[in-house]
């Protein structure tokens, strides 16, 4: 009886741990998405506004990165 109870508790703990890791992963993935920038902030940072077909406009910054424009 005790072994069965331990097994059930172990499975419940494992499921809770996986659920917690999934929630943290979702938050991390959202944070990893590139931030957006305004047109004014782009030009103030020395960037150029580039229009991409079907992709909208992006800010091409001097350091080689690009960010979507809001």
Secondary structure, 3 states (H helix, E strand, C coil): CHHHHHHHHHHHHHHHHHHHHHHHHHHHHHHHCCCCECHHHHHHCCCEEEEECCCEEEEECCCCCEEEEC
